């Protein structure tokens, strides 16, 4: 479809790499104005009415041209963040590394960025970088042409004006869409050093769009993979979450491993995928997540990370129990150890960590199918997520499939059927549950009891 579109727009003639940008009219690119969200259209129109340039930019334009419905719409303008904020009643400036403006239009939040200028001038750098070349602060503004040169991939450097309905292309992004190729703008090694997240983004976009990565763009990734460790943990988590919820997580992880980018992101995943049981479980989890994304169904980041880290929790749990720790305290200790180790590489948010722990903590309770405990488990807020987790464990072969089936049947059954399904406690277990009542001593007898002196007490305590 993209190749047919490319042929229709350009025929045999490709836009030039140098000089002025290609300006593609609506009749040739086919993006309908109505496909742009109303909030982003209003932001563009308001800025243009104020005398500024403003365009829909980046991934939204790319996805529309590729026949994909965009998740959000970003706007780029020559207005400074302060000028943008003055144009809207509900707007706030955020960010330190890059200042951007969030404009609220009804239920929509539109991200507005000012055109970026070049990092370096003849007299020296304009942006603050670290010793590895990563940009730390960069509120350097410039022209639309400079902004296009600052974007990562050619297919992301496309500008759409919903007022004139034209697409502006500086770097043959439309041609690369036709070729199904992801190509970096500028020197790839330099661009990766500026922002190592671009290496992860290359893998994610190639999987999402079913593109190949241009050879020059791909080549430095293996050499610079260690730069991933220089990414702030919060940004790394955001990018990994996008990757894992892209609808193509299995392909993304395969490509990450192929390029050596997986090390340090999910430390225990390397071990997990080498074990047949762990590999099966993770594959099932990612297949399920990808399927839900493609079907437009909601997904839970907590559930996803719980599955990715579960194999290591099992290993730690088994080791602690083998060392004499009781099962439930051992589970909680294993959970904390795994999450603490993961936090050193990926800043999983507190809310998601809470969801992960809830799902893990429910798993031993599914083994208890007698008395009132199954009814209590049904009332747990995370019961459904915990049950889905159990069913995935059963499907992977970690636990008996009959356990998962019992809980599915118990959930669907009526009151009488549920009562009949409950298992009988073993006699020994019943005895252990009984609380031994202390024999009461009559008051008259209690008064006659003689207690040992402190010396006698000490002596008796020391005797065998």
C-alpha positions as CSV (number, residue, x, y, z in Angstrom):
1,X,0.0,0.0,0.0
2,X,2.8,2.4,0.9
3,X,4.7,1.6,-2.3
4,X,1.5,2.3,-4.4
5,X,1.1,5.6,-2.5
6,X,4.7,6.4,-3.2
7,X,4.3,5.8,-6.9
8,X,1.1,7.8,-7.1
9,X,2.8,10.8,-5.4
10,X,6.1,10.9,-7.1
11,X,5.9,8.6,-10.1
12,X,9.6,7.9,-11.0
13,X,10.9,11.2,-9.8
14,X,12.3,11.4,-6.3
15,X,12.4,14.7,-4.4
16,X,16.0,16.1,-4.1
17,X,18.0,15.8,-0.9
18,X,19.3,19.4,-1.1
19,X,17.7,22.8,-1.5
20,X,14.1,23.6,-0.8
21,X,11.7,21.1,0.6
22,X,9.2,19.2,-1.4
23,X,5.7,20.6,-0.9
24,X,3.0,18.0,-1.6
25,X,-0.6,19.1,-2.1
26,X,-3.6,17.3,-0.8
27,X,-4.5,15.8,-4.2
28,X,-1.2,13.9,-4.1
29,X,-0.7,12.9,-0.4
30,X,-4.4,12.1,0.4
31,X,-4.4,13.0,4.1
32,X,-7.9,14.1,5.0
33,X,-8.2,17.2,7.2
34,X,-10.8,15.4,9.3
35,X,-8.3,12.7,10.2
36,X,-6.5,15.3,12.4
37,X,-7.9,15.6,15.9
38,X,-10.0,18.7,16.5
39,X,-7.8,19.9,19.3
40,X,-4.6,19.8,17.3
41,X,-6.3,21.6,14.4
42,X,-7.5,24.4,16.8
43,X,-4.0,24.7,18.2
44,X,-2.5,25.1,14.7
45,X,-5.2,27.6,13.6
46,X,-4.8,29.6,16.8
47,X,-1.0,29.9,16.4
48,X,-1.3,30.8,12.7
49,X,-4.0,33.4,13.5
50,X,-1.4,34.8,16.0
51,X,1.1,35.3,13.2
52,X,3.2,32.2,13.9
53,X,4.0,29.2,11.8
54,X,2.5,25.9,13.0
55,X,2.2,22.4,11.7
56,X,1.2,18.9,12.7
57,X,4.5,17.1,12.8
58,X,6.4,13.8,13.3
59,X,4.8,10.4,14.0
60,X,1.2,11.5,13.4
61,X,2.0,12.6,9.8
62,X,4.1,9.4,9.2
63,X,1.3,7.2,10.5
64,X,-1.4,8.9,8.5
65,X,0.6,8.4,5.3
66,X,1.2,4.8,6.2
67,X,-2.5,4.1,6.8
68,X,-2.1,3.9,10.6
69,X,-4.4,5.8,13.0
70,X,-2.2,8.0,15.2
71,X,-2.4,7.8,18.9
72,X,-1.7,11.5,19.4
73,X,-0.9,14.7,17.4
74,X,2.1,16.9,18.1
75,X,2.5,20.5,16.9
76,X,5.7,22.4,16.0
77,X,5.9,26.1,15.7
78,X,8.2,29.1,15.5
79,X,6.6,30.6,18.6
80,X,8.7,30.3,21.8
81,X,7.2,28.4,24.7
82,X,6.3,31.7,26.5
83,X,4.6,32.9,23.3
84,X,2.7,29.6,22.9
85,X,1.5,29.8,26.5
86,X,0.2,33.3,26.0
87,X,-2.0,32.1,23.1
88,X,-4.0,29.7,25.1
89,X,-6.0,29.9,28.3
90,X,-5.1,26.3,29.4
91,X,-1.4,25.8,28.8
92,X,1.7,25.0,30.8
93,X,5.4,24.8,30.1
94,X,7.1,21.6,31.1
95,X,10.5,19.9,30.8
96,X,14.1,20.9,31.6
97,X,16.1,19.1,28.9
98,X,13.7,20.3,26.2
99,X,11.0,22.9,27.1
100,X,7.7,22.1,25.6
101,X,4.1,23.3,26.1
102,X,1.1,21.2,27.0
103,X,-2.0,22.8,25.6
104,X,-5.3,21.4,26.9
105,X,-8.2,21.4,24.4
106,X,-11.1,19.8,26.1
107,X,-10.1,16.2,26.9
108,X,-7.1,16.4,24.6
109,X,-3.6,17.5,25.6
110,X,-1.5,18.7,22.6
111,X,2.2,18.8,22.9
112,X,3.6,21.9,21.3
113,X,7.4,22.3,20.6
114,X,9.3,25.3,19.3
115,X,11.4,24.7,16.2
116,X,14.9,23.5,17.3
117,X,18.1,25.1,16.1
118,X,21.5,23.4,15.5
119,X,23.5,22.2,18.5
120,X,26.8,23.7,17.3
121,X,27.8,27.1,15.9
122,X,31.2,28.0,14.5
123,X,32.2,29.5,17.7
124,X,31.3,26.4,19.8
125,X,28.4,24.3,21.1
126,X,25.0,25.9,21.9
127,X,23.5,23.0,23.8
128,X,24.8,21.5,27.1
129,X,26.2,18.0,26.6
130,X,28.0,15.4,28.8
131,X,31.4,13.9,28.0
132,X,29.8,11.2,25.9
133,X,27.9,13.7,23.7
134,X,24.4,13.2,25.2
135,X,22.4,16.4,25.2
136,X,21.5,17.4,28.7
137,X,19.8,20.8,28.1
138,X,18.8,22.1,24.7
139,X,16.4,25.0,24.5
140,X,18.1,26.2,21.3
141,X,15.4,27.5,18.9
142,X,15.7,27.9,15.1
143,X,13.9,27.7,11.8
144,X,11.7,25.1,10.4
145,X,14.5,23.9,8.2
146,X,16.8,23.5,11.2
147,X,14.1,21.8,13.1
148,X,13.7,19.2,10.3
149,X,17.5,18.5,10.4
150,X,17.3,18.0,14.2
151,X,14.6,15.3,14.0
152,X,15.8,11.7,14.2
153,X,14.5,9.8,11.1
154,X,13.5,11.0,7.7
155,X,10.0,9.6,8.1
156,X,9.5,11.7,11.3
157,X,10.6,15.0,9.6
158,X,7.3,15.5,7.8
159,X,5.2,18.6,8.4
160,X,1.4,18.8,7.7
161,X,-0.5,22.1,7.5
162,X,-4.2,21.4,8.1
163,X,-5.1,24.9,6.9
164,X,-3.5,24.5,3.4
165,X,-3.6,20.7,3.5
166,X,0.0,20.4,2.3
167,X,2.8,18.1,3.5
168,X,6.3,19.6,3.6
169,X,9.2,17.1,3.3
170,X,12.9,18.2,3.8
171,X,14.7,14.9,3.9
172,X,12.9,12.5,1.4
173,X,10.8,11.1,4.2
174,X,8.0,10.3,1.8
175,X,10.4,8.4,-0.4
176,X,11.7,6.4,2.5
177,X,8.1,5.6,3.4
178,X,7.7,4.2,-0.1
179,X,10.9,2.2,0.3
180,X,9.8,1.0,3.8
181,X,13.2,2.2,5.1
182,X,14.1,3.8,8.4
183,X,17.0,6.2,7.8
184,X,18.7,8.6,10.3
185,X,19.0,12.3,9.4
186,X,22.7,13.3,9.7
187,X,25.6,11.1,11.0
188,X,24.0,8.2,12.8
189,X,26.8,7.8,15.4
190,X,26.6,11.4,16.3
191,X,22.9,11.4,16.6
192,X,22.9,8.3,18.8
193,X,25.5,9.9,21.1
194,X,23.2,13.0,21.4
195,X,20.3,10.8,22.5
196,X,20.9,7.0,22.9
197,X,17.1,6.5,23.1
198,X,17.2,6.8,19.3
199,X,18.7,3.3,19.1
200,X,15.7,1.9,20.9
201,X,13.3,4.0,18.9
202,X,14.9,2.7,15.7
203,X,14.1,-0.9,16.7
204,X,10.6,0.0,17.9
205,X,9.6,1.9,14.7
206,X,11.1,-0.7,12.4
207,X,9.0,-3.4,14.1
208,X,5.9,-1.3,14.2
209,X,6.0,-0.2,10.5
210,X,7.6,-3.4,9.2
211,X,10.5,-1.4,7.9
212,X,14.1,-2.3,7.4
213,X,16.7,-0.1,9.1
214,X,19.0,1.6,6.6
215,X,22.5,0.0,6.7
216,X,24.3,3.2,7.7
217,X,21.7,3.8,10.4
218,X,22.0,0.3,11.7
219,X,25.8,-0.2,11.7
220,X,26.8,2.0,14.7
221,X,24.1,0.5,17.0
222,X,26.1,-2.5,18.0
223,X,29.2,-0.4,18.7
224,X,27.3,2.2,20.8
225,X,24.9,-0.2,22.6
226,X,26.6,0.6,26.0
227,X,25.3,4.2,25.7
228,X,21.9,2.9,26.7
229,X,23.3,2.8,30.3
230,X,23.7,6.6,30.1
231,X,20.0,7.2,29.6
232,X,18.1,8.5,32.6
233,X,16.1,5.7,34.2
234,X,12.8,7.4,33.9
235,X,13.3,8.1,30.1
236,X,14.5,4.5,29.7
237,X,11.3,3.2,31.4
238,X,9.1,5.3,29.1
239,X,10.8,4.1,26.0
240,X,10.7,0.4,27.1
241,X,7.0,0.8,27.9
242,X,6.3,2.1,24.4
243,X,8.3,-0.7,23.0
244,X,6.6,-3.4,25.0
245,X,3.1,-2.0,24.3
246,X,3.7,-1.3,20.6
247,X,1.8,-4.3,19.4
248,X,5.1,-5.8,18.2
249,X,6.9,-6.5,21.4
250,X,8.1,-9.9,20.4
251,X,9.8,-8.6,17.3
252,X,11.2,-5.6,19.2
253,X,12.8,-7.9,21.8
254,X,14.2,-10.1,19.1
255,X,15.8,-7.1,17.4
256,X,17.0,-5.7,20.7
257,X,18.8,-9.0,21.3
258,X,20.2,-9.1,17.8
259,X,21.7,-5.7,18.2
260,X,23.0,-6.2,21.7
261,X,20.6,-3.5,23.1
262,X,18.8,-5.8,25.6
263,X,21.6,-5.9,28.2
264,X,20.8,-3.8,31.2
265,X,17.2,-3.0,30.2
266,X,15.6,-6.1,31.9
267,X,18.6,-7.7,33.6
268,X,16.8,-11.0,34.4
269,X,15.3,-11.4,30.9
270,X,18.5,-12.7,29.5
271,X,18.5,-15.6,31.9
272,X,14.7,-16.1,31.5
273,X,14.8,-16.5,27.7
274,X,17.6,-19.1,27.9
275,X,15.4,-21.4,30.0
276,X,12.7,-23.3,28.1
277,X,10.1,-22.7,30.9
278,X,10.9,-19.0,31.2
279,X,11.0,-18.5,27.4
280,X,7.6,-20.1,27.0
281,X,6.0,-18.0,29.7
282,X,7.5,-14.7,28.4
283,X,6.5,-15.6,24.8
284,X,2.9,-16.2,25.9
285,X,2.8,-12.9,27.8
286,X,4.1,-10.9,24.9
287,X,1.9,-12.6,22.3
288,X,-1.1,-11.9,24.5
289,X,-0.1,-8.2,24.9
290,X,0.5,-7.8,21.1
291,X,-2.9,-9.4,20.4
292,X,-4.7,-7.1,22.8
293,X,-3.0,-4.0,21.3
294,X,-4.0,-5.0,17.8
295,X,-7.6,-5.6,18.9
296,X,-7.7,-2.2,20.6
297,X,-8.2,-3.7,24.0
298,X,-6.7,-2.2,27.2
299,X,-3.4,-3.6,28.5
300,X,-1.8,-3.5,32.0
301,X,1.8,-2.5,32.2
302,X,1.9,-4.0,35.7
303,X,0.7,-7.4,34.4
304,X,3.3,-7.2,31.6
305,X,6.2,-6.5,33.8
306,X,5.0,-9.1,36.3
307,X,5.3,-11.7,33.6
308,X,8.7,-10.6,32.4
309,X,10.2,-10.7,35.9
310,X,8.3,-13.8,37.3
311,X,10.9,-16.4,36.4
312,X,13.5,-14.7,38.5
313,X,11.1,-14.4,41.4
314,X,10.5,-18.1,41.1
315,X,14.2,-18.8,41.2
316,X,14.8,-16.6,44.2
317,X,11.7,-18.0,46.0
318,X,12.8,-21.6,45.5
319,X,16.3,-20.7,46.8
320,X,14.9,-19.1,49.9
321,X,12.6,-22.0,50.7
322,X,15.5,-24.4,50.2
323,X,17.4,-22.4,52.8
324,X,14.6,-23.0,55.3
325,X,12.5,-19.8,54.9
326,X,8.8,-20.3,55.2
327,X,6.9,-20.0,51.8
328,X,5.0,-16.8,52.2
329,X,7.8,-14.7,53.8
330,X,10.2,-16.2,51.2
331,X,7.9,-15.0,48.4
332,X,7.8,-11.5,49.7
333,X,11.5,-11.4,50.1
334,X,12.1,-12.7,46.6
335,X,9.7,-10.1,45.2
336,X,11.6,-7.3,46.9
337,X,15.0,-8.5,45.9
338,X,14.0,-8.8,42.2
339,X,12.3,-5.4,42.1
340,X,15.2,-3.7,43.9
341,X,17.7,-5.2,41.4
342,X,15.5,-4.1,38.5
343,X,15.1,-0.6,39.8
344,X,18.8,0.0,39.3
345,X,18.3,-0.3,35.5
346,X,14.7,0.7,34.9
347,X,12.7,3.2,37.0
348,X,9.3,1.3,37.1
349,X,6.8,3.7,38.6
350,X,5.4,3.0,42.1
351,X,1.9,2.4,40.9
352,X,3.1,-0.2,38.5
353,X,5.3,-1.8,41.2
354,X,2.2,-2.0,43.4
355,X,0.3,-3.8,40.6
356,X,3.2,-6.2,40.1
357,X,3.3,-7.1,43.8
358,X,-0.4,-7.6,44.0
359,X,-0.4,-10.1,41.1
360,X,2.5,-12.0,42.5
361,X,1.2,-12.1,46.1
362,X,-2.1,-13.7,44.9
363,X,-0.4,-16.7,43.3
364,X,0.0,-18.9,46.4
365,X,-3.6,-18.2,47.5
366,X,-4.9,-20.0,44.4
367,X,-3.6,-23.2,45.9
368,X,-6.1,-22.9,48.8
369,X,-9.4,-24.2,47.6
370,X,-11.2,-25.1,50.9
371,X,-13.3,-23.3,53.4
372,X,-13.9,-19.6,53.0
373,X,-10.6,-18.7,51.4
374,X,-11.7,-19.0,47.7
375,X,-14.6,-16.7,48.4
376,X,-12.3,-14.1,50.0
377,X,-10.0,-14.3,47.0
378,X,-12.8,-13.5,44.6
379,X,-13.2,-10.2,46.4
380,X,-9.6,-9.1,45.9
381,X,-9.4,-6.0,43.6
382,X,-6.6,-7.7,41.5
383,X,-8.3,-11.1,41.4
384,X,-8.9,-11.1,37.6
385,X,-5.4,-10.0,36.8
386,X,-4.1,-12.7,39.3
387,X,-6.3,-15.3,37.6
388,X,-5.1,-14.4,34.1
389,X,-1.5,-14.7,35.4
390,X,-2.3,-18.1,36.9
391,X,-3.8,-19.3,33.6
392,X,-0.7,-18.2,31.8
393,X,1.4,-20.1,34.3
394,X,-0.7,-23.2,33.6
395,X,-0.5,-22.7,29.8
396,X,3.3,-22.5,30.0
397,X,3.4,-25.7,32.1
398,X,4.6,-24.2,35.3
399,X,1.5,-25.3,37.3
400,X,-1.1,-28.0,36.8
401,X,-3.6,-27.0,34.2
402,X,-6.3,-28.4,36.4
403,X,-5.7,-25.7,39.0
404,X,-6.5,-23.0,36.4
405,X,-9.5,-24.8,35.2
406,X,-10.8,-25.2,38.7
407,X,-10.7,-21.5,39.3
408,X,-12.3,-20.7,36.0
409,X,-15.2,-23.1,36.8
410,X,-15.4,-21.7,40.4
411,X,-15.7,-18.1,39.0
412,X,-18.5,-19.0,36.6
413,X,-20.4,-21.3,39.0
414,X,-23.5,-20.5,41.0
415,X,-23.6,-20.6,44.8
416,X,-24.5,-24.2,45.3
417,X,-22.0,-25.4,42.7
418,X,-19.3,-23.4,44.3
419,X,-20.0,-24.9,47.7
420,X,-19.8,-28.4,46.2
421,X,-16.5,-27.6,44.5
422,X,-14.7,-26.8,47.7
423,X,-12.0,-29.2,48.7
424,X,-12.1,-30.9,52.0
425,X,-9.2,-30.1,54.4
426,X,-6.9,-32.9,55.2
427,X,-7.3,-34.1,58.9
428,X,-3.8,-33.1,59.8
429,X,-4.3,-29.6,58.4
430,X,-7.5,-29.3,60.3
431,X,-5.8,-30.2,63.6
432,X,-3.2,-27.5,63.0
433,X,-5.8,-24.9,62.4
434,X,-7.6,-25.6,65.7
435,X,-6.7,-23.1,68.4
436,X,-5.9,-24.8,71.7
437,X,-7.8,-23.2,74.5
438,X,-5.9,-22.7,77.7
439,X,-7.5,-24.7,80.6
440,X,-9.0,-22.2,83.0
441,X,-7.9,-22.5,86.7
442,X,-10.5,-22.0,89.4
443,X,-9.9,-18.9,91.4
444,X,-9.5,-20.8,94.7
445,X,-7.0,-23.1,93.1
446,X,-5.2,-20.2,91.5
447,X,-4.8,-18.6,94.8
448,X,-3.0,-21.6,96.2
449,X,-0.5,-21.8,93.4
450,X,3.1,-21.0,94.5
451,X,5.3,-19.2,92.1
452,X,9.1,-19.7,92.3
453,X,11.4,-17.0,93.5
454,X,13.5,-15.2,90.9
455,X,16.5,-17.3,91.8
456,X,14.5,-20.5,91.5
457,X,13.0,-19.3,88.2
458,X,16.4,-18.6,86.7
459,X,17.7,-22.0,87.8
460,X,14.8,-23.9,86.3
461,X,15.1,-22.0,83.1
462,X,18.7,-23.0,82.7
463,X,17.9,-26.7,83.3
464,X,17.3,-29.1,80.4
